[in-house]
């Protein structure tokens, strides 16, 4: 069966050990290394948004948009562009890659769509029969 490879967006992380926080941005797949080779690439072509996120070191899954106070303390600026460039330059890139069997996924989707269409048709036929029965009472 044919396999398709999918890659998640990149999470580019930089840890501030002193503050005990990790800061990160979400970048389009495979764009961080290209940006590092050519920093003149517009940031809107690299990152999903101008948000910088943070979480406490050692805690996985509880991230939030970093506050201006955190940015000022850690990066000595609240300018998102400057912070994003710092993270992209020095951060570690995390991305996941996975494969799916295309044929089985397509077959599953087609079966689900067929079942939904059959159910909708059955409901519509039943409703139509009820309307006909109701109207025939008037004739």
N, C-alpha and C positions, 0 to 999 in steps of 0.2 A: 504494500500500500504506500502511496506517496506521502511523504512527510513535508510539512511546511515549518520553517523556522521563524519564530517570533522573538522580538527583543523588547524589553520594557524600556521606558524612558530612563535616562541616566539620573542618578541622584549623586550630586557632587558634594562631598562632605568635608568640612574642615573643623577640627576639634580644638577648643580652647581649654587646655587642661587646667589652667589657673581658675577659670570661671566654672569649670565642670560642665560645660555645655558644648554641644556640637551644632554647628550651623550648616545649612545646606540649601542648595537650589536644585530645581528639577529642570533638566536639560533634555532636548530632543535626542533621540538615539544617535549615537556616534558623532555628536557635534562638538563635544568638549575638546577632544584631541585636535580636531580641525581648527577650533578657535585658538588653542594654544599655539598652533603652527602659524596662524594668521589672526592676531588679536584685533585687526581692523574689521573683522567680520561683525556686522551689527548684532548686538545682543539679542534683539528680537528674533533673529534667525537661530539662536542657540538655546535660550531658555524659554520655558513655557510662560513665565510671568515674571514681573519685577519683584516678586515676593522672596524674601529670605526667611527660611524656617529654622527653628531650633528645637532641641530637646535636651534633657539632662543626660549626661553621659551614663551609660549603663542601663538606660530605660529605653526599650524599643517600642515604637508604635505610638508614643504620645508626643507628637510634634505640633507646633503652632507657629504662627507668624512671629518672628522675633520683634521685640519691642525696640523703639528708638533708643531707649536707655541702654539696652543690651548691645545694640550696634555701636553706639557711641563709646561705651566702655571697652568693647573688644576691638573694634576696627578704627576707633578714633574719628568716626564720621557716621552720619545718619543717611548719607547719600547712597541710595540703593544701587546705583550703577557702579560706584566705587567698591562697594561691598561685594557685589556679584562678581566683578572682575577679580577681586582678591581670592574669593572662593574658587572660581574657575581656574585661576593660576596655580593655586597651591593645594587644592582639595583632592581627596581620593575619589575615584569614579566607581560607583556601584551600579551594576546593571544585571538583569537576569535574562537568560536566553532559554527558550523552551521549544519543543517540537510537538506538533499535533498531526495525527493521521488525518489527512484532508478528506479522504473518502469516507471514513467512519463518521467524521464530524458533519459532512455534507449529508450523508444518509440519515443521521439522527435528526438534523434540522428539517429535512424533507419529510420524514415520518411525523415529526411534531406538527409541521404545517398541514399535512394531510389530515391528521387527527383533528386539528382545530377546525379545518374546513368542513369535515364531516359533521362535527358537533354543531357548528353554526348552521349548516344546511338542515340538520335534524330539528333544531330549535325553530328555524324559520318555517319549515314545513308544518310543524305542530302549531305554531302561532297562526299560520294561514288557515289551517283546518278549523281552529277555534273561531276565527273571524267569520269564515264561511258559515259555520254552525250558528253563530250569533245572528248574522244577517238573514239566514234562512228562516228564522223565527218571525221576521217582519213580513215575509212574503206570503 
